[in-house]
Amino acid sequence: MPETSPRPLRADALRNRERLLEAAVQAFSRPGPEVTLDAIAREAGVGIGTLYRHFPTREALVEATYRNELGKLCDAAPELLDRLAPDQALRAWMSRFVDYLATKRGMADALRLVIASGANPYAHSRDRLLEALGRLLTASVAADTVRADVDVADVLAGLSGISLAAGERDQADRLLDLLMDGLRHRRTD
């Protein structure tokens, strides 16, 4: 018997799923006591049954929330390149990366539960991040605004370090500007 792919979600079901993921990222990122699934459903404006139809377990919701945030970040690379000059797109993506890591840190406790259940939400994260960042760097090199000798993994490590070290958003932005200055192509003419 041929494999069948799952039916695409109806528009209203897709909206409900997106609202659940948005409510979950906010709830899992807040410090304090563990948030209930009922509270997430309420925040999303749906019933608990709707939450369970989309995410049968808490771990499934946490993992989907994490993957959704990762997807939004990685999918932003081509969108930014369509709207901005390559070096500006790169800098804008770097800012989004800092926001992504802040959310991921806020979700750390929830993600630990997912890992404890045997799942690995990070399985493809690094590859996806390297691909998105590589696309931005390649476009910037082609536009002659970023040095050609830059290694994408080194830039990702620098971004991660900035995200972890920065005490506040203003400091993160200053550090991102310093990183961009170090990446810029220096003309000698």
GIDA-V525222 format. One record per backbone hydrogen bond with DSSP energy under -0.5 kcal/mol. NH is the residue of the N-H (numbers start at 0). CO is the residue of the C=O. Records with the same first field share a line. If there is no record, write none. Layout:
BEGIN
NH=CO, CO
END
This chain:
BEGIN
13=9
14=10
15=11
16=12
17=13
18=14
19=15
20=16
21=17
22=18
23=19
24=20
25=21
26=22
27=23
28=24
29=25, 26
39=35
40=36
41=37
42=38
43=39
44=40, 41
45=40
50=46
51=47
52=48
53=49
54=50
60=56
61=57
62=58
63=59
64=60
65=61
66=62
67=63
68=64
69=65
70=66
71=67
72=68
73=69
74=70
75=71, 72
76=73
78=74
79=75
80=76
81=77
82=78
83=79
88=84
89=85
90=86
91=87
92=88
93=89
94=90
95=91
96=92
97=93
98=94
99=95
100=96
101=97
102=98
103=99
104=100
105=101
106=102
107=104
110=106
111=107
112=108
113=109
114=110
115=111
116=112
117=114
118=113
122=119
124=121
125=121
127=123
128=124
129=125
130=126
131=127
132=128
133=129
134=130
135=131
136=132
137=133
138=134
139=135
140=136
141=137
142=138
143=140
144=139
145=139
146=182
149=146
151=149
154=150
155=151
156=152
157=153
158=154
159=155
160=156
161=157
162=158
163=159
164=160
165=161
171=167
172=168
173=169
174=170
175=171
176=172
177=173
178=174
179=175
180=176
181=177
182=178
183=179
184=144
186=184
END
